[in-house]
């Protein structure tokens, strides 16, 4: 990854708390109080999740993701979930998504998890990075998503 980019954990950088809440709210159009409640409490929890990460270019947020217990999906037996993966359009095409996915795996392993999961409507993107489709999950608002998993064991 280019030296101008860095990945930070919001827990270790509380000065980014409000910026991270605003960022994810803007990118995903979910009510601000949802992200505010989750991200604010992630800083003080004794649990190993949730955790929120930001991709910075210099001091500017250009992407991020979360590791959470459940991404509003019926498969609550699976966790943690990678959620809210995002890269700003002008920073795409530089393998930054791949870097964030790898970082998520390393962090999840460090937190004691053997697998991580995600739900998405995208087909083809996550498979490029070794994620396996495992079925369908259902959301409380009536939609469904594809479910994926990947081991936190990283083979080089």
N, C-alpha and C positions, 0 to 999 in steps of 0.2 A: 504494500500500500504506500502511496506517495507520502512523503514526510509531512506535507501540509495537512494531512488528514489524521484524525485520532478518534478513538472510541472511548467514551467515558461512561462511567456508571453514575447515574444521578445521585444515588445514595452517598457517594464520595464527593459529590459536587453540588451541595444544596443551593448554591447561588444560581444553579440552572433549574431549580424546581419550577418556578413560575413559567420560565421560557419553555420547558419541556411540556408542561401542561397545555400551554397555548399552542405549541407546535403540533402535538398529536391531535388536539381538538380541531385545529384548522385542517389538517391533512385527511382526517377520517370523518369529520362532520358528526361526531358523537358528542352529545351534551357535555359541556366543559366539566360539570360537577362529577361526572363518571371518572374522567381522567384525574381530576383534582383529588378525589377521594382515594383512588387507587395509588397514584404516584406519591402523594403526600404520606400515606400510611406505609408505603414500601420503605420509606426512609427510617421509620422507627420500629418496624416489625422485628420480632425475634425469629420469624419464619424465614426460610431461605428463598421464598418467592412471595410476592412479586418482586421483580427487578426490572428497571428501565434503563436503557442505554441510548446514548446519543452519538451520532457520527458528526464530528466537527470538521469544518474546513477553516483552519485558523481558529477563530472564536465564534464562527457562525454555524448554526445547526443546519446540516444538509441531509440528515437522515436519522434513522433510529429504529428501535424495536423494543419489545418487552418480552419478558419471560413471566408468564402468569399461570394461575392454577387452572383456569378454564376460560375459553374464548367464546362465551355465550353459546355453547354447543352441547348437545345431548350426551356426548361421550365423556361423562365426568369421571369415568374410571381411568382415563388417560390424562397424564400431566407430567411435566409442565408443558404449556403451549407457548410457542413462539407467536407473537402477535404484533400487529402494527408495523410490519417491516415496510420501510419507505426510504427512497432515495430521491432527492430533488432531480427533476428532469435534466437540468444542465450538468449534473454530476453523474448521470448514467453512462453506461458504456465503458466504465473504468474498472469493472469487476468489484465495485464497492459492495454490491448486494452479496456477492460470494464471500467477501470479507466479513460482512455482518453475520451471515449464516454460519460461517466457521467460528466466529467469536461466540455466537450463541451456543454452539456445541461445546466449546471449551468451558464456557461459564457454567453450563448445565452440568457438565462432568465434575467441575470443581465444587458445585453445590451438592453433589452426591447422586445425580440422576444418571440412569443408564440409557435413556432415550428421551427425545423431545418430539413434540407433535405440533401440527398446525392444521388449520382449516382454511380453505381458500376456494375460489372459483377459477383460479388460474390453472391451465393445463400446459405442461411442458417446462415451465420455468424451474420448479423445485426438483423435478426429476433430473435436470442437468447437473445438480449438485448432490445426487445420491439419495434424495428423499424417495420413499416408497409409498405409493397410494395404498391405503388400507381399508377404505370404505367411505360411507356417507354419514355425516352428522347432521342433526336437525336443530334449527334455531327456534327460540320461543316465538319469534315473529312470523313463523311459517315457512321460512326459506330453508334450504339445505346447502351444505358445502362438502367439498371433497376433503377427506382427512388423509394426512400424511404423517409418517414417522421417520426418524433417523436415529441411529446409534450415536451416543456421545463419544464412542471410541473413534479416534481419528488415526487413520493409517496413512503414513507418508510414503 
